[in-house]
Amino acid sequence: MTDLFQEPEDATPLTPDECEGLRLTWVTTRADLNVAEQDNIDKGAAWAYRARKPDLLTVEYVLKLHKRMFGDVWLWAGRYRRSERNIGIAPHMIGVQTGQLMGDAAYWVEHRTYEPTELAVRVHHRLVFIHPFPNGNGRHARMMADLVLRRLGEPALSWGGGSLSDITELRRAYVDALRRADREDYDALIAFSRS
């Protein structure tokens, strides 16, 4: 039996149809998948950081960034999920809620509603809460937050300074901070993002 689709206990499992969307035949273990996804994420980051002042706070950019980060690995990259999950909103609401978030974020930037780190963390949290994609939501949301900070002339966040892909104390602290943010308490997530 392969460990290819064994997710950490707090991660959202893929449906069988989503698993069929794997593009790479050489990926046969979870370690292979992690390497392939990280390589694709690195390419996506290079693309995102090279771009000249893209209009970040749009639904189109949210989708395009996800495709750039995961499109070499997954056929469904850059497309909203279509199935219910143990986290996130109902699939039929994803487009509406993502559009509302981007509108809110643009307002926050324009009116300096929050200091830059809190603004970026709030964008990150809402994207994770919406959970628009079958996989890669946290990684995508962290990159979106860092790109927003870059646009504001601020440095990227450290997000705990380690890998959040495996079950570790670091990942547990991150998930706990996200759950507190679900209750409008952003202090732990802001502190985690800076640590």
C-alpha positions as CSV (number, residue, x, y, z in Angstrom):
1,M,0.0,0.0,0.0
2,T,1.3,3.4,-0.9
3,D,1.4,6.4,1.4
4,L,0.9,8.8,-1.6
5,F,-2.4,10.3,-0.5
6,Q,-2.0,10.0,3.3
7,E,-2.5,13.5,4.6
8,P,-1.5,14.8,8.0
9,E,-4.4,14.2,10.4
10,D,-5.6,17.8,10.3
11,A,-5.3,18.1,6.5
12,T,-8.2,17.8,4.1
13,P,-8.2,14.5,2.2
14,L,-8.6,14.5,-1.6
15,T,-11.6,12.8,-3.2
16,P,-10.9,9.8,-5.5
17,D,-11.6,12.1,-8.5
18,E,-9.1,14.7,-7.3
19,C,-6.5,12.0,-6.8
20,E,-7.0,11.0,-10.4
21,G,-5.9,14.6,-11.3
22,L,-2.2,13.8,-10.5
23,R,-0.2,14.7,-13.6
24,L,3.1,13.0,-12.7
25,T,3.4,9.3,-13.2
26,W,6.7,9.2,-11.4
27,V,5.1,10.3,-8.1
28,T,4.4,7.1,-6.1
29,T,5.0,8.1,-2.5
30,R,4.1,11.0,-0.3
31,A,7.7,12.1,-0.3
32,D,7.7,12.2,-4.1
33,L,4.5,14.3,-4.0
34,N,6.0,16.7,-1.5
35,V,9.1,17.2,-3.7
36,A,7.0,17.7,-6.8
37,E,4.7,20.2,-5.2
38,Q,7.5,22.1,-3.6
39,D,9.3,22.4,-6.9
40,N,6.1,23.7,-8.5
41,I,5.5,26.1,-5.6
42,D,9.0,27.4,-6.1
43,K,8.3,28.0,-9.8
44,G,5.0,29.7,-8.8
45,A,6.8,32.0,-6.3
46,A,9.4,32.9,-8.9
47,W,6.6,33.9,-11.3
48,A,4.7,35.8,-8.6
49,Y,7.7,37.8,-7.4
50,R,8.9,38.6,-11.0
51,A,5.6,40.1,-12.0
52,R,5.3,43.8,-12.2
53,K,2.7,45.1,-9.8
54,P,-0.1,42.6,-10.7
55,D,-3.6,43.3,-9.5
56,L,-3.2,40.9,-6.6
57,L,-6.6,41.5,-4.9
58,T,-8.8,39.9,-7.5
59,V,-10.4,36.5,-7.9
60,E,-8.5,36.1,-11.2
61,Y,-5.2,36.5,-9.5
62,V,-6.2,34.1,-6.7
63,L,-6.9,31.4,-9.3
64,K,-3.9,32.2,-11.4
65,L,-1.5,32.0,-8.5
66,H,-2.9,28.6,-7.4
67,K,-2.5,27.3,-11.0
68,R,1.1,28.6,-11.1
69,M,1.9,27.0,-7.7
70,F,0.3,23.5,-8.4
71,G,-0.5,23.3,-12.1
72,D,2.5,21.1,-13.0
73,V,1.3,18.6,-10.4
74,W,-2.5,18.7,-10.5
75,L,-5.0,18.9,-13.3
76,W,-7.5,20.8,-11.1
77,A,-5.0,23.5,-10.0
78,G,-6.4,27.0,-10.2
79,R,-10.0,25.7,-10.2
80,Y,-12.4,25.8,-7.2
81,R,-13.2,22.6,-5.4
82,R,-16.5,21.1,-6.2
83,S,-17.0,18.8,-3.2
84,E,-17.8,19.3,0.5
85,R,-15.0,19.2,3.0
86,N,-14.5,18.9,6.7
87,I,-13.2,22.5,6.5
88,G,-14.2,25.4,4.4
89,I,-17.5,26.7,3.0
90,A,-19.9,25.1,0.7
91,P,-18.6,24.8,-2.8
92,H,-21.3,26.9,-4.4
93,M,-20.3,29.8,-2.2
94,I,-16.6,29.8,-2.9
95,G,-16.6,32.2,-5.8
96,V,-18.9,34.7,-4.0
97,Q,-16.9,34.6,-0.8
98,T,-13.5,34.8,-2.5
99,G,-14.8,37.9,-4.4
100,Q,-16.0,39.4,-1.2
101,L,-12.6,38.8,0.5
102,M,-10.7,40.4,-2.4
103,G,-13.0,43.4,-2.2
104,D,-12.6,43.6,1.6
105,A,-8.8,43.3,1.2
106,A,-8.7,46.1,-1.4
107,Y,-10.7,48.3,0.9
108,W,-8.4,47.5,3.9
109,V,-5.3,48.4,1.8
110,E,-6.8,51.6,0.5
111,H,-8.1,52.8,3.9
112,R,-5.2,51.4,6.0
113,T,-7.7,49.6,8.1
114,Y,-5.1,47.3,9.7
115,E,-1.4,47.5,10.0
116,P,0.3,45.5,7.2
117,T,1.0,42.3,9.1
118,E,-2.5,42.0,10.5
119,L,-4.0,42.9,7.1
120,A,-2.0,40.1,5.4
121,V,-2.8,37.6,8.2
122,R,-6.5,38.4,7.8
123,V,-6.3,37.8,4.0
124,H,-4.5,34.5,4.7
125,H,-7.0,33.4,7.4
126,R,-10.1,34.1,5.3
127,L,-8.6,32.3,2.3
128,V,-7.9,29.2,4.5
129,F,-11.4,29.5,6.0
130,I,-13.0,29.6,2.5
131,H,-10.8,26.7,1.4
132,P,-11.3,27.3,-2.3
133,F,-9.1,24.5,-3.7
134,P,-8.9,20.7,-3.2
135,N,-5.4,21.0,-1.9
136,G,-2.7,23.6,-1.2
137,N,-4.9,26.1,0.5
138,G,-2.6,27.0,3.3
139,R,0.5,27.3,1.1
140,H,-1.4,29.4,-1.4
141,A,-2.9,31.6,1.4
142,R,0.6,32.2,2.9
143,M,2.0,33.2,-0.4
144,M,-0.9,35.6,-1.0
145,A,-0.3,37.2,2.4
146,D,3.4,37.6,1.6
147,L,2.6,39.1,-1.8
148,V,0.2,41.6,-0.2
149,L,3.0,42.6,2.3
150,R,5.4,43.0,-0.6
151,R,3.0,45.3,-2.3
152,L,2.8,47.3,0.9
153,G,6.6,47.5,1.1
154,E,6.9,45.1,4.0
155,P,9.0,41.9,4.3
156,A,7.5,38.5,4.0
157,L,6.4,36.6,7.1
158,S,8.3,33.6,8.6
159,W,5.2,31.5,9.3
160,G,6.9,29.7,12.2
161,G,10.2,29.4,10.3
162,G,9.8,25.7,9.4
163,S,7.8,23.2,7.3
164,L,4.1,23.0,8.0
165,S,3.6,20.0,5.7
166,D,4.0,17.3,8.3
167,I,2.5,16.7,11.7
168,T,4.7,18.6,14.0
169,E,4.4,20.9,17.0
170,L,4.9,23.7,14.5
171,R,1.9,22.6,12.4
172,R,-0.2,22.1,15.6
173,A,0.6,25.7,16.7
174,Y,-0.4,27.0,13.2
175,V,-3.7,25.1,13.2
176,D,-4.5,26.2,16.7
177,A,-3.8,29.9,15.7
178,L,-6.1,29.5,12.7
179,R,-8.9,28.1,15.0
180,R,-8.5,31.1,17.3
181,A,-8.7,33.4,14.3
182,D,-12.0,31.6,13.4
183,R,-13.3,33.3,16.6
184,E,-11.9,36.7,15.6
185,D,-8.8,36.4,17.8
186,Y,-5.9,37.1,15.5
187,D,-3.2,37.6,18.1
188,A,-1.9,34.0,18.0
189,L,-1.8,33.9,14.2
190,I,-0.1,37.2,13.9
191,A,2.5,36.1,16.5
192,F,3.0,32.7,14.7
193,S,3.4,34.5,11.3
194,R,6.2,36.6,12.7
195,S,8.0,33.8,14.6
